[in-house]
């Protein structure tokens, strides 16, 4: 899948590709806290940063 970046902010919710739930991608800070870097779908692998990635092209290939 190819995507373009949108001006909209991303929020956790449903994956625009497969409809699955997205989970937060987090990093630890120097001070021991966490910060959200983006969101990832466990079902299809779609990911987005803090700016929403909008799918523009789907590429289908046979599974090996």
Steps between C-alpha positions, in 0.01 A plus 500: 500500500620850425378803690526877516520717810197711588477819706257327740621367835476127561299337774473137610213319340435280200756424229403662166641200310351192670265642764696349792588682822815714512738500795727779621870497412677640808852604596652557843618851585821590679295573813330159509170598341358389167411688186275380216682494164218360289261210452531151345249238390595147606278347232646647181808696611366847411668771707465874535685771687347794681387634162244273336622283208226459238519185282531589130604176327445139597736234361385137524744212477456126550606360836800269496 
